[in-house]
């Protein structure tokens, strides 16, 4: 599950780089959510 979330985040960020101006906050939120989920999975 974590690996799929990570690979999805990589694809999402690479896609967002094309339209970076308005989506920076979303990338930040996705990163925070991914880290939060990873902490719950590992603990």
N, C-alpha and C positions, 0 to 999 in steps of 0.2 A: 504493500500500500504506500509506504513512504517513497519507494523508488518511483512509483507511478506519479505521485504528487510532485516529486522533484523533476522528473522528465517533463511533466506538464508545465511546470513553472519555467523551465528552460525554454520550451517552445513558446510560451506566452511572452516571456521577456524578449526573445528574438523577434517575435511578431510585433511587439510594442515599439521596438527600436525604430520601426518605420514611421511611426506616428507618436513621437516621444512627448510632445509638449503637453497634451491634455491627459495622458495616461500615467504619468509618473506616480500620482497618488495611488492609483489602482495597483500598480506593481508593488509599491511599498506595502499596501494592505495585504496583498496576496502573499508576499514574503513573510509578513508577520504571522498570518494565519498558518502558513506552511510550517514555520518554526514552532508555533504553538501546538499544532497537531503532532509534529515530530516529538515534542517533549512529552505529550500524553502517550504516544505509542511506545517510547522507550522506557517510560516510568511505569 
